[in-house]
Amino acid sequence: MSACTPLRDGEPEPDRPRGTGRGRSSEKPGRPAGQRRGARGRWAADLAASLTVFLIALPLSLGIALAAGAPLQAGLVAGAVGGLVCAWLGGAPLQITGPAAGLTVITAELIQTYGWRATCAITVAAGVAQIGLGCLRIARSALAVSPAIVHGMLAGIGVTIALAQLHVMLGGEPDSSPLTNALELPERLVAVQPAALSISLLTVFVLLAWPRLTRRGGPGGRLAGKVPAALVAVGLATAASVLGDMRLPRVELPSWSAHALPALPDGPLLGPATAVLTLTLVASVQALLSAVAADKLAAQRNDGRVPRSDLDKELRAHGATNIVSGLAGGLPVTGVAVRTSANIAAGAVSRNSALLQGLWVLVAAGLLVPLLEWIPLAALGALVMVVGVRMVNLTHIRAVSRHREALVFGATLAGVVLIGVLEGVGIGIGVAVAVALHRLAHTRIQADDDGGAGSGEPLRIVVRGQLTFLAVPRLSRALARVPEGADVVVELRGTFMDHAAYEALEDWSATHRASGGGVEVVNGAGRQLAEPSAAHTCTPWMPWRNHQCTRPEGGEPAHTPRRGQLLGGVGNFQRATAPLVREELARLAEEGQRPSHLFLTCADSRLVTSMITSSGPGDLFTVRNVGNLVPLPGQDAGDDSVAAAIEYAVDVLEVESVTVCGHSGCGAMQAVRGSTGGPGDAAGSLGRWLRHARPSLRRLGAPDRPVPRLADRETADELEALCLANVVQQLEHLTAHACVARRVGAGKLELHGMYFHVGEAQAYVLDVEGTDVDRAVFRAVRPGRAVG
């Protein structure tokens, strides 16, 4: 809700930071400074971001090519093409595309099986398939894959990469099998090359320590922190190897003239077709997930400059990029989450940052070859090994464990490591389906032994889970133990009941009622699903008079005593709601109330404060009276109850905000206007009380005081205008109370105004324009849109 501090006439508005006030300003309020930049500022932001991403991408592109067993220049080709082609054609403006660790295992297996030229051809074919999928507009469907499967696949790929690169760090050559790499590690440790190990350990140390060192280094550290850890680690390792005159395998970038065109693999096409399918699916899912993550990161900046991703367009762009990369002798590409997040964090605002970083990679591939060839392979191996370890993300593991998907995650991870990527994903899908079927079939049926004969309470049978034919035998056994003639409540806490279960429950209910027993079937919220003579299908929060809204055909509407309505509602609370809130209420009873909000509103029965504010026990300290009035303090106030409640809430409970809430069709305001036959003018208690609303009527009639209005539509009539003016007037009365004025002046209390239109079921919150509280506007609260 929008906070406002009402001011009396002639009082100055408190100072506000520049650009945040609601008055006129040379700058538009609420807009970030970056949004006011011109084209030059946008280009500057994209240029800075592109350099940051380039410094990350350059060593990683070489390292991923090394890990895949591809020519090292293939990583540079993929990095350049990913930036230049995909950024130009893509639908995710801030996503960075290039060679990714998630495709390393697949690419390495393809090179091992078919050779490099055939791998390039498979990359081209996968690009064609991606374009086809994008044209079919099924990109959103690809996101339906369980996150546990995706995270398990990436973790399995990370384990495979880490095991292979450990051999490179120790100065050896990895095997194509992760299991073999794991088994041969002890032998490799015996024959370790000290120079390779020292360079690798230096690289790992710098990668892990650089972020911590820059965070603690003050202004200089923050400046150094703009240099990526990967570049610093590889640079220091290269310098150490050169200064130490170490004889180590280094990067070799042959002449670009040595590039060979893709060639179709020999033999049957079934194997290559499977490879195309695997590469297409993994690259597409990773690209789309990265694009969705980019949207989330961009939305957190809340600057409105970057449109949401067009996933189908992005998928087609990835297909075109893989075609170009394969034809040019590059690795397959996909969306890279690490570089994408770095791009957004560095301030990129358009696709120009990705285009520029692709250009920088291309320039480096042409001009920096002599410098790149000094890099030791052990440093690149250590870099990629750390990337692989980080792919086993502990946050993801905790998330899938919370959702009871650890089995799916573990099965996918094990399948990827032990068999292969496509096979591992297939295993993960199979386990996910089995888990879903188990949950569908696993139904818990529990009988409450505390109820039944002699206790005064009905016997309760609770069914948790989906009630299908598989659970009918257990349900029948539980129902058979119900004593004859006993009252029983069957509570269904699932979302589905098939025909077999329905027939079993219905037949038993009819038999039990015939023997003199009572049966009530309710859902988890306590709503009756079936009743012998007065079934109804009303929402529990509907008014009591509507609780008999539907009856069986021919049923007579029995008269329900008013006391019975109240007790019936209490009974529903005890059955359905009390078990859910009992623990929280027990905590509040022990600790005492600590509400953060005083809510002052009308006593009108149509205003259900907890419903319109979605609040629960302990949230609101509520004061209700006729007309939501706040009498001015003084001996002639005539009523101290409201002032006492305000003082208690502000001084004792120390609430942080106070809201005055009026509503449409207020009877008190009608009485003040004299439209109800004069009860507001009577000498009784009501007449004396409504004296406190007369300042609202005078405010509305004053020619020099603008009328508060609604921002979304015209005020319906004079009564609605008076209801709005009354909210503003009572807020002004609030500030006359010493406790309120003191806390507001200290910045510890906010005042809010609110208007609820009953017929529209729409809340409006008070906003203040300029320095005059009279120039107030009530803005509608809309889902997903900030107010104020």
C-alpha positions in Angstrom: 0.0 0.0 0.0 1.1 3.5 -0.6 2.1 5.4 2.5 1.2 9.0 3.0 1.6 11.5 5.8 -1.4 13.8 5.8 -0.6 17.5 6.2 -2.7 20.3 7.5 -3.2 23.3 5.3 -0.2 25.5 5.1 2.3 22.9 6.4 5.4 22.4 4.1 6.0 19.0 2.7 9.1 17.2 4.2 12.2 17.2 2.1 12.4 14.3 -0.3 15.4 12.9 -2.1 15.7 14.2 -5.6 13.8 12.2 -8.1 11.6 10.4 -5.6 9.0 13.1 -4.9 5.7 13.2 -6.5 5.8 16.8 -7.4 7.0 18.2 -10.6 10.6 17.6 -11.4 13.0 17.8 -14.3 13.4 14.0 -14.0 10.6 11.5 -14.2 10.0 10.0 -10.8 10.5 6.3 -10.2 12.6 5.7 -13.3 16.1 4.4 -12.8 18.9 6.6 -13.9 20.0 4.1 -16.5 16.6 4.3 -18.2 17.2 8.0 -18.9 20.4 7.4 -20.8 20.6 8.2 -24.4 22.0 6.0 -27.2 25.5 6.9 -26.1 25.0 5.7 -22.6 23.5 2.4 -23.8 26.4 1.8 -26.0 28.8 2.6 -23.2 27.1 0.1 -20.9 27.1 -2.6 -23.6 30.7 -2.0 -24.4 31.8 -2.4 -20.8 29.7 -5.5 -20.4 31.1 -7.0 -23.6 34.7 -6.6 -22.4 33.9 -8.3 -19.1 32.3 -11.3 -20.9 35.1 -11.5 -23.4 37.7 -11.8 -20.7 35.7 -14.7 -19.2 34.9 -16.4 -22.6 38.4 -16.4 -24.0 40.1 -18.8 -21.6 36.9 -20.9 -21.2 36.5 -21.4 -24.9 40.0 -22.8 -25.1 39.5 -24.9 -22.0 36.2 -26.4 -23.2 37.8 -27.3 -26.6 40.7 -29.0 -24.7 38.2 -30.9 -22.5 36.3 -32.1 -25.5 39.4 -33.2 -27.4 38.7 -30.8 -30.2 41.1 -28.5 -32.0 41.7 -25.6 -29.7 40.8 -23.0 -32.4 37.3 -24.7 -32.5 36.5 -23.1 -29.2 37.4 -19.7 -30.5 35.3 -20.2 -33.6 32.3 -21.2 -31.5 32.8 -18.2 -29.2 33.0 -15.8 -32.1 30.1 -17.3 -34.1 27.9 -17.6 -30.9 28.3 -13.9 -30.3 28.0 -12.6 -33.8 25.2 -14.8 -35.2 23.0 -15.8 -32.3 23.1 -12.3 -30.8 22.0 -10.9 -34.2 19.2 -13.4 -34.8 18.2 -14.4 -31.3 15.1 -13.6 -29.2 17.0 -13.3 -25.8 18.8 -10.0 -26.0 21.0 -10.5 -23.0 21.9 -14.2 -23.4 25.5 -15.1 -24.2 25.9 -18.1 -26.6 29.0 -20.1 -27.1 30.8 -23.3 -26.3 29.5 -24.6 -23.0 30.7 -27.2 -20.4 27.3 -28.8 -20.6 28.0 -30.0 -24.1 31.6 -31.1 -23.5 30.9 -34.8 -22.7 28.6 -35.2 -25.8 31.2 -33.5 -28.0 34.0 -35.6 -26.6 32.1 -38.8 -27.3 31.3 -37.7 -30.8 34.9 -36.9 -31.6 36.0 -40.2 -30.1 33.5 -42.2 -32.1 33.3 -40.4 -35.4 36.2 -38.0 -35.6 36.3 -34.2 -35.8 35.0 -33.6 -39.3 32.0 -35.9 -38.7 31.3 -34.1 -35.4 31.1 -30.8 -37.3 28.6 -32.4 -39.7 26.5 -33.6 -36.7 26.6 -30.1 -35.3 25.3 -28.7 -38.6 22.5 -31.3 -38.6 21.6 -30.5 -35.0 21.3 -26.8 -36.0 18.9 -27.8 -38.8 16.8 -29.7 -36.2 16.8 -26.8 -33.8 15.4 -24.5 -36.6 12.7 -27.1 -37.2 11.8 -27.2 -33.5 11.7 -23.4 -33.4 9.4 -23.3 -36.4 7.0 -25.7 -34.7 6.9 -23.3 -31.7 7.5 -25.9 -29.1 10.2 -24.1 -27.1 7.9 -23.7 -24.1 7.2 -27.4 -24.1 10.9 -28.2 -23.8 10.8 -26.4 -20.4 8.4 -29.1 -19.1 11.3 -31.4 -18.3 11.6 -31.9 -14.6 14.2 -29.6 -13.0 15.6 -32.6 -11.2 16.4 -34.2 -14.5 18.0 -31.1 -15.9 20.1 -30.5 -12.7 21.0 -34.2 -12.5 22.1 -34.1 -16.2 24.3 -31.1 -15.6 25.7 -32.5 -12.4 26.6 -35.7 -14.2 28.3 -33.8 -17.0 30.2 -31.8 -14.3 31.4 -35.0 -12.6 32.5 -36.4 -16.0 34.4 -33.2 -16.8 36.1 -33.0 -13.4 37.3 -36.6 -13.5 38.8 -36.2 -17.0 40.5 -32.9 -16.3 42.1 -34.2 -13.1 44.3 -36.3 -15.4 45.2 -33.2 -17.4 46.1 -31.4 -14.2 48.4 -34.2 -13.2 50.1 -34.2 -16.6 48.4 -37.1 -18.2 45.8 -37.9 -20.9 42.2 -38.6 -19.8 40.2 -41.6 -21.1 36.8 -41.3 -22.7 35.1 -43.3 -19.9 34.5 -41.5 -16.6 34.6 -44.8 -14.7 38.0 -45.5 -16.2 39.2 -42.1 -15.3 38.1 -42.6 -11.7 39.8 -46.0 -11.5 43.1 -44.8 -13.0 43.5 -41.8 -10.7 45.6 -43.7 -8.1 48.0 -44.8 -10.9 48.1 -41.2 -12.3 49.0 -39.8 -8.8 52.0 -42.1 -8.7 53.3 -40.8 -12.1 52.4 -37.1 -11.5 54.3 -34.4 -13.3 55.3 -31.8 -10.6 55.3 -28.9 -13.0 51.8 -29.6 -14.3 50.5 -30.2 -10.8 52.0 -26.9 -9.5 50.5 -24.9 -12.4 47.1 -26.6 -11.9 47.1 -25.9 -8.1 48.1 -22.3 -8.7 45.2 -21.9 -11.2 42.7 -23.5 -8.8 43.9 -21.4 -5.8 43.6 -18.1 -7.8 40.1 -19.1 -9.1 38.8 -19.7 -5.6 40.7 -16.9 -3.8 40.4 -14.0 -6.3 36.7 -13.2 -5.5 37.4 -13.2 -1.7 40.5 -11.0 -2.1 38.8 -8.4 -4.2 35.8 -8.2 -1.8 38.1 -7.3 1.1 40.4 -4.9 -0.7 38.5 -1.7 -0.4 38.1 0.6 -3.5 41.2 -0.9 -5.2 39.8 -4.4 -4.6 36.4 -3.5 -6.1 38.3 -2.2 -9.2 40.3 -5.4 -9.4 37.2 -7.4 -9.0 36.0 -6.3 -12.4 38.7 -8.5 -13.9 37.4 -12.0 -14.1 39.0 -14.7 -11.9 39.4 -17.0 -14.9 41.5 -14.5 -16.7 43.6 -13.7 -13.7 44.2 -17.4 -12.9 45.2 -18.4 -16.4 47.3 -15.3 -16.7 49.2 -15.9 -13.5 49.7 -19.6 -14.3 51.0 -18.7 -17.7 53.4 -16.1 -16.3 54.7 -18.6 -13.7 55.3 -21.3 -16.2 57.2 -18.9 -18.5 59.3 -17.4 -15.7 60.0 -20.8 -14.2 61.0 -22.1 -17.7 58.7 -25.1 -17.2 58.5 -27.7 -20.0 54.8 -28.2 -20.3 52.3 -28.9 -23.1 50.9 -25.6 -24.3 48.2 -24.3 -26.5 48.7 -24.9 -30.2 46.7 -23.0 -32.7 47.5 -24.1 -36.2 47.0 -21.9 -39.2 43.4 -21.1 -40.2 44.2 -22.4 -43.7 44.3 -25.9 -42.2 40.5 -25.9 -41.7 38.7 -28.9 -43.2 35.1 -28.9 -44.2 32.6 -31.2 -42.3 32.2 -34.7 -43.6 29.5 -37.3 -43.2 30.4 -40.2 -40.9 31.0 -43.6 -42.4 28.8 -46.6 -41.7 25.1 -46.9 -40.7 23.3 -43.6 -40.1 21.5 -44.8 -37.0 24.4 -43.9 -34.7 24.9 -40.4 -36.2 21.1 -39.8 -36.1 21.0 -40.7 -32.4 23.9 -38.3 -31.9 22.1 -35.5 -33.7 19.0 -36.1 -31.4 21.1 -36.1 -28.3 23.0 -32.9 -29.2 19.7 -31.2 -30.3 17.8 -31.9 -27.1 20.6 -31.1 -24.7 21.7 -27.9 -26.4 18.1 -26.7 -26.8 17.0 -27.4 -23.2 20.2 -25.7 -21.9 19.7 -22.7 -24.2 16.1 -22.2 -23.2 16.8 -22.6 -19.5 19.6 -20.1 -19.8 17.2 -17.6 -21.6 14.6 -18.0 -18.9 17.2 -17.4 -16.2 18.4 -14.3 -18.1 14.8 -12.9 -18.0 14.7 -13.4 -14.2 18.0 -11.7 -13.7 17.0 -8.8 -16.0 13.7 -8.4 -14.2 15.4 -8.0 -10.9 17.0 -4.8 -12.2 13.5 -3.5 -12.7 14.5 -0.9 -15.3 12.1 -1.9 -18.0 14.7 -1.6 -20.8 14.9 -5.3 -21.8 12.0 -7.2 -23.4 11.2 -10.7 -22.3 12.8 -13.5 -24.4 11.1 -14.9 -27.5 12.0 -18.5 -26.9 11.0 -19.9 -30.3 13.0 -17.2 -32.0 16.0 -17.9 -29.7 15.8 -21.6 -30.5 15.8 -20.9 -34.3 18.8 -18.5 -33.8 20.7 -21.3 -31.9 20.0 -23.6 -34.8 21.4 -21.1 -37.3 24.4 -20.5 -35.1 25.2 -24.2 -34.8 25.0 -24.5 -38.6 27.5 -21.7 -39.1 29.8 -23.0 -36.3 29.8 -26.5 -37.7 30.6 -25.3 -41.2 33.4 -23.1 -39.9 34.9 -25.9 -37.8 33.6 -24.8 -34.4 32.2 -26.5 -31.4 28.5 -26.9 -30.9 27.0 -23.9 -29.0 24.3 -23.2 -26.5 23.3 -20.6 -24.0 25.9 -20.2 -21.3 24.4 -19.3 -17.9 27.7 -18.1 -16.3 28.6 -15.7 -19.0 24.9 -14.6 -19.3 24.7 -13.7 -15.7 28.1 -11.9 -15.9 26.8 -10.0 -18.9 23.7 -8.8 -17.0 25.6 -8.1 -13.8 28.0 -5.9 -15.8 25.1 -3.7 -16.9 24.3 -4.9 -20.4 21.1 -3.4 -21.8 20.8 -4.8 -25.3 22.1 -7.5 -27.7 25.0 -5.2 -28.6 27.0 -6.6 -25.7 26.8 -10.1 -27.0 27.7 -8.9 -30.5 30.7 -7.0 -29.3 32.0 -9.9 -27.2 31.8 -12.1 -30.2 33.8 -9.5 -32.2 36.4 -9.4 -29.5 36.8 -13.2 -29.6 37.2 -13.0 -33.4 39.9 -10.3 -33.1 41.7 -12.3 -30.4 41.7 -15.4 -32.6 43.4 -13.4 -35.3 45.8 -11.1 -33.4 46.5 -12.8 -30.1 47.6 -16.2 -31.3 51.3 -15.8 -30.3 50.2 -14.8 -26.8 47.6 -17.5 -26.5 50.2 -20.2 -27.4 52.1 -19.5 -24.2 49.1 -20.8 -22.1 49.9 -24.2 -20.5 47.3 -26.9 -21.0 47.4 -27.7 -17.3 46.0 -24.3 -16.5 43.1 -24.7 -18.9 42.5 -28.2 -17.5 42.3 -26.8 -14.0 40.0 -24.0 -15.1 37.6 -26.5 -16.7 37.8 -28.9 -13.7 36.6 -26.1 -11.4 33.8 -25.4 -13.8 32.8 -29.1 -13.8 32.8 -29.2 -10.0 30.6 -26.1 -9.8 28.1 -27.8 -12.1 27.3 -30.1 -9.1 25.3 -27.2 -7.5 24.5 -27.7 -3.8 21.7 -25.2 -4.1 20.0 -27.3 -6.8 20.6 -30.5 -4.7 18.9 -28.9 -1.7 16.0 -27.7 -3.9 15.3 -31.1 -5.4 15.6 -32.7 -1.9 13.0 -30.3 -0.5 10.6 -31.3 -3.3 11.4 -35.0 -2.8 13.0 -35.4 -6.2 16.4 -36.5 -4.9 15.9 -40.0 -6.4 15.3 -38.6 -9.8 18.3 -36.3 -9.5 20.6 -39.2 -8.4 19.4 -41.6 -11.0 20.0 -39.0 -13.8 23.4 -38.2 -12.5 24.5 -41.8 -12.2 23.1 -42.6 -15.6 25.0 -39.7 -17.3 28.3 -40.7 -15.6 28.1 -44.4 -16.0 26.4 -44.8 -19.4 26.0 -41.5 -21.3 24.0 -38.2 -21.5 21.0 -39.4 -23.5 20.8 -42.7 -21.6 21.1 -40.8 -18.3 18.3 -38.4 -19.2 16.1 -41.4 -20.3 16.8 -43.1 -17.0 15.8 -39.9 -15.2 12.6 -39.6 -17.1 11.7 -43.2 -16.3 12.4 -42.7 -12.6 10.4 -39.5 -12.6 7.4 -41.2 -14.1 7.7 -44.1 -11.6 7.9 -41.6 -8.7 4.8 -39.8 -10.0 2.9 -43.1 -10.4 3.9 -44.1 -6.9 2.6 -40.8 -5.5 -0.6 -41.2 -7.4 -1.1 -44.8 -6.0 0.3 -44.2 -2.5 -2.7 -43.3 -0.4 -2.6 -43.0 3.4 -5.8 -43.8 5.3 -5.9 -43.0 9.0 -8.7 -43.5 11.5 -8.9 -41.1 14.5 -9.2 -43.3 17.5 -10.2 -40.4 19.8 -13.7 -40.0 18.2 -16.6 -42.4 18.3 -18.9 -43.8 20.9 -18.6 -42.2 24.3 -16.5 -39.3 23.2 -19.2 -37.0 21.9 -17.2 -36.5 18.8 -17.7 -38.3 15.4 -15.2 -40.8 14.3 -12.9 -39.3 11.7 -11.3 -41.1 8.8 -8.7 -39.1 6.9 -7.6 -40.0 3.4 -4.4 -38.4 2.2 -3.4 -38.7 -1.4 -5.4 -39.6 -4.5 -8.2 -42.1 -4.0 -8.1 -44.6 -6.8 -9.1 -48.2 -7.3 -5.7 -49.2 -5.9 -6.7 -47.8 -2.5 -10.2 -49.3 -2.4 -9.2 -52.4 -0.4 -7.5 -50.3 2.3 -10.4 -47.9 2.4 -12.9 -50.7 2.7 -10.9 -52.2 5.7 -10.9 -48.8 7.4 -14.6 -48.3 6.9 -15.4 -51.9 8.0 -14.0 -51.1 11.5 -16.5 -48.2 12.0 -19.0 -49.3 14.7 -22.6 -49.7 13.6 -24.6 -46.6 14.2 -21.6 -44.3 14.9 -21.3 -40.9 13.4 -18.3 -40.6 11.1 -16.6 -37.9 9.1 -14.6 -39.0 6.0 -12.1 -36.3 5.1 -10.6 -36.5 1.6 -7.4 -34.5 1.4 -6.5 -35.4 -2.2 -7.5 -33.8 -5.5 -8.8 -36.9 -7.4 -11.2 -39.8 -6.8 -11.9 -42.3 -9.5 -15.2 -44.1 -10.2 -14.3 -47.3 -8.3 -13.4 -45.4 -5.2 -16.6 -43.3 -5.5 -18.8 -46.3 -5.8 -17.1 -48.0 -2.8 -17.5 -44.9 -0.6 -21.1 -44.2 -1.8 -22.3 -47.9 -1.2 -20.8 -48.0 2.3 -22.3 -44.6 3.2 -25.8 -45.7 2.1 -25.5 -49.0 4.1 -24.1 -47.2 7.2 -26.9 -44.5 7.2 -29.5 -47.3 6.9 -28.2 -48.8 10.1 -28.7 -45.5 11.9 -25.2 -44.0 11.6 -24.3 -40.6 10.3 -21.8 -40.0 7.4 -20.3 -36.7 6.4 -17.8 -36.5 3.5 -15.7 -33.4 3.4 -12.6 -32.2 1.6 -9.4 -31.0 3.3 -10.9 -27.5 3.8 -13.9 -28.9 5.6 -16.3 -28.3 2.8 -19.1 -30.9 2.6 -19.0 -33.0 -0.5 -22.0 -35.1 0.2 -24.9 -35.0 2.7 -28.0 -37.1 2.8 -30.6 -34.4 2.6 -29.1 -31.0 2.3 -25.9 -31.1 0.3 -24.6 -27.7 -0.8 -21.7 -26.6 -2.9 -20.9 -23.2 -1.5 -17.4 -21.8 -0.8 -16.8 -21.7 3.0 -16.4 -17.9 3.2 -19.8 -17.3 1.5 -22.4 -15.6 3.8 -24.4 -17.9 6.0 -27.6 -17.3 4.0 -26.0 -18.8 0.9 -25.0 -22.0 2.7 -28.3 -23.5 1.6 -27.9 -22.3 -2.0 -28.3 -25.7 -3.7 -30.3 -28.7 -2.5 -31.3 -32.0 -4.0 -34.3 -31.8 -6.3 -37.5 -31.8 -4.3 -35.7 -31.1 -1.0 -37.4 -28.7 1.4 -35.4 -25.7 2.6 -35.4 -26.3 6.3 -35.3 -23.2 8.5 -31.9 -22.8 10.2 -32.0 -20.8 13.5 -29.6 -17.9 13.6 -27.8 -19.3 16.5 -27.4 -22.5 14.5 -25.8 -20.6 11.7 -23.2 -19.2 14.0 -22.5 -22.5 15.7 -22.3 -24.2 12.4 -19.7 -21.8 11.2 -17.8 -22.3 14.5 -18.0 -26.0 13.9 -16.6 -25.7 10.4 -13.7 -23.7 11.9 -13.0 -26.3 14.6 -13.1 -29.1 12.0 -11.2 -27.6 9.1 -9.3 -24.5 10.2 -8.4 -25.0 13.8 -6.0 -27.9 13.1 -4.1 -25.7 10.6 -3.7 -22.7 12.8 -3.5 -24.3 16.3 0.3 -24.3 16.3 0.6 -20.7 15.2 -2.1 -19.5 17.7 -0.3 -21.4 20.5 2.9 -19.5 19.6 1.1 -16.2 19.7 -0.6 -17.1 23.0 2.9 -17.8 24.5 4.8 -14.8 23.0 2.0 -12.3 22.9 0.7 -10.2 20.0 3.2 -8.1 17.9 1.1 -6.7 15.0 2.8 -4.4 12.6 -0.4 -2.7 11.5 -3.3 -0.8 13.0 -6.3 -1.2 10.6 -9.2 1.2 11.3 -12.3 0.5 9.3 -16.1 0.6 9.3 -18.3 -1.9 11.2 -20.1 -2.7 8.0 -20.6 -6.5 7.8 -19.6 -6.6 4.2 -16.0 -5.7 5.0 -14.0 -8.8 6.0 -10.7 -7.3 6.9 -8.7 -10.6 6.9 -10.1 -11.5 3.5 -9.3 -8.2 1.7 -5.8 -7.9 3.3 -4.9 -11.7 3.1 -3.8 -11.4 6.7 -3.7 -14.0 9.5 -3.6 -14.2 13.3 -1.3 -11.6 14.8 -1.0 -9.4 11.7 -3.6 -6.6 12.2 -4.7 -4.7 15.3 -8.2 -3.9 14.1 -10.5 -1.1 15.2 -14.1 -1.0 13.8 -16.8 1.6 14.3 -19.6 3.1 12.4 -18.2 5.2 9.6 -14.4 4.4 10.2 -14.2 7.7 12.2 -11.3 9.1 14.3 -12.6 11.7 16.8 -10.3 14.6 17.4 -8.6 14.4 20.8 -10.1 16.6 23.6 -12.6 16.6 26.4 -15.5 17.1 23.9 -14.6 14.1 21.9 -17.5 12.2 23.6 -15.8 8.8 23.1 -12.4 7.6 24.2 -12.5 4.0 22.9 -11.0 4.9 19.5 -8.3 7.1 21.0 -7.5 4.4 23.6 -7.1 1.9 20.8 -4.8 4.2 18.8 -2.7 5.0 21.9 -2.4 1.3 22.7 -1.4 0.3 19.2 1.1 3.1 18.7 2.7 3.4 22.1 2.4 -0.1 23.5 2.3 -2.4 20.5 4.5 0.0 18.5 2.8 -0.7 15.2 4.7 0.6 12.1 1.7 1.7 10.1 -1.9 2.8 10.4 -4.6 2.4 7.7 -8.0 4.1 7.6 -10.2 2.1 5.3 -13.5 3.4 4.0 -15.9 1.6 1.7 -18.6 2.2 -0.9 -22.3 2.6 0.1 -21.4 3.5 3.7 -24.6 3.9 5.7 -22.8 6.3 8.1 -22.0 8.7 5.2 -25.5 8.4 3.9 -26.8 9.4 7.4 -24.4 12.4 7.4 -25.8 13.6 4.1 -29.3 13.2 5.5 -30.4 10.7 2.8 -31.6 7.9 5.2 -34.4 9.8 6.9 -32.4 11.6 9.5 -30.8 9.2 11.9 -27.6 11.2 11.7 -29.5 14.2 13.0 -31.1 12.3 15.9 -30.2 13.1 19.5 -29.3 9.5 20.3 -25.9 7.8 20.4 -25.7 7.4 16.6 -26.4 11.1 16.1 -23.8 12.1 18.6 -21.2 9.7 17.1 -21.7 11.0 13.6 -20.8 14.5 14.6 -17.2 13.4 14.0 -18.0 12.9 10.3 -19.3 16.4 9.7 -15.7 17.8 8.9 -15.7 15.3 6.0 -18.9 16.8 4.7 -17.6 20.3 5.1 -14.3 19.3 3.3 -16.4 17.9 0.4 -18.4 21.1 0.1 -15.5 23.6 0.4 -15.1 25.3 -3.0 -11.4 26.0 -2.3 -10.5 22.3 -1.5 -10.2 19.9 -4.4 -12.2 16.6 -4.1 -10.2 13.4 -3.6 -10.7 11.2 -6.7 -10.1 7.8 -8.2 -7.3 7.4 -10.7 -8.9 4.6 -12.7 -12.4 6.0 -13.2 -14.7 8.9 -12.4 -16.3 9.0 -9.0 -19.7 7.4 -9.2 -21.8 9.9 -7.2 -21.7 12.3 -4.3 -21.9 9.5 -1.7 -18.7 7.9 -3.1 -17.0 11.3 -3.1 -17.9 11.7 0.5 -16.6 8.3 1.4 -13.3 9.2 -0.2 -13.1 12.6 1.5 -13.9 10.9 4.8 -10.8 8.7 4.5 -8.6 11.7 3.9 -10.3 13.7 6.7 -9.9 10.9 9.3 -6.2 10.6 8.4 -5.9 14.3 9.2 -7.7 13.6 12.5 -5.1 10.9 13.2 -2.2 13.3 13.1 -3.9 15.4 15.8 -3.3 12.6 18.3 0.0 13.3 20.1 1.2 9.7 20.0 0.7 9.5 16.2 2.3 12.9 15.5 5.3 12.0 17.6 5.9 8.6 15.9 5.3 10.1 12.4 7.7 12.9 13.0 10.4 10.4 14.2 9.9 8.4 10.9 8.7 5.3 12.8 5.1 5.4 11.7 3.4 5.5 8.3 -0.2 6.5 7.6 -2.2 4.9 4.8 -5.6 5.5 3.3 -7.7 2.9 1.6 -11.1 2.6 0.0 -12.8 -0.7 -0.7 -15.6 -0.8 -3.4 -17.9 -3.6 -2.3 -19.6 -4.1 -5.6 -16.4 -4.3 -7.5 -14.5 -6.3 -4.8 -11.7 -3.7 -5.6 -9.4 -2.0 -3.2 -8.0 1.5 -3.8 -5.0 3.0 -1.9 -4.4 6.6 -1.2 -1.7 8.5 -3.0 -0.8 12.2 -2.5 0.1 14.5 -5.4 2.3 17.4 -4.7 2.4 18.9 -1.2 -1.3 19.3 -0.5 -3.1 16.3 1.0 -6.3 17.5 -0.6 -4.8 16.7 -4.0 -5.1 13.0 -3.3 -5.9 10.2 -5.6 -6.9 6.6 -4.9 -5.3 4.1 -7.1 -6.6 0.6 -7.8 -4.5 -2.3 -6.5 -3.9 -4.6 -9.4 -2.2 -8.1 -9.2 1.5 -7.9 -10.3 1.5 -4.0 -10.4 3.2 -1.9 -7.8 1.1 0.9 -6.3 2.6 4.1 -5.0 
